[in-house]
Amino acid sequence: MGTLIKPIITEKATADSEVRNRFAFEVAIDANKVEIKKAVEELYGVHIEKVRTIIVPGKVKSRYTKNGTVTGSTGKYKKAIVEVRSGETIDLYSNI
C-alpha cells in the first residue's frame, strides 16, 4: 500500500494552494511526515518545505428509510498538508 492515497480537491484546499502554495493529500493512516515528504517529492518532482498532518475522525451517519432508521459511520483518515517551495507548484489536474 502506498503512502499517498489521493489528493484532496475541495474549495478550501484549492484556495490554500493558490494563495499559500499548500496542497492537501489523503495519506495512509500509519504514514509519518518523512515518508509523506519523500513520496510527494518523488511523485510530483517538487521540493517540500513543511508537512502538517491531522487524523480526521469518522462521523456517525443516519438515514431514514422504509425499513426504519439505518445508522452507520464513516471511517477515520489521515490528511497531510504539504507546503511547496516558493516558485514551484503541483499540477493535480494533469492525470485526469
C-alpha positions, 0 to 999 in steps of 0.5 A: 500500500502506498503512502499517498492515497489521493489528493484532496480537491475541495474549495478550501484546499484549492484556495490554500494552494493558490494563495499559500502554495499548500496542497492537501493529500489523503495519506495512509493512516500509519504514514509519518511526515518523512515518508509523506515528504519523500513520496510527494517529492518523488511523485510530483518532482517538487521540493517540500518545505513543511508537512502538517498532518491531522487524523480526521475522525469518522462521523456517525451517519443516519438515514431514514428509510422504509425499513426504519432508521439505518445508522452507520459511520464513516471511517477515520483518515489521515490528511497531510498538508504539504507546503511547496517551495516558493516558485514551484507548484503541483499540477493535480489536474494533469492525470485526469 
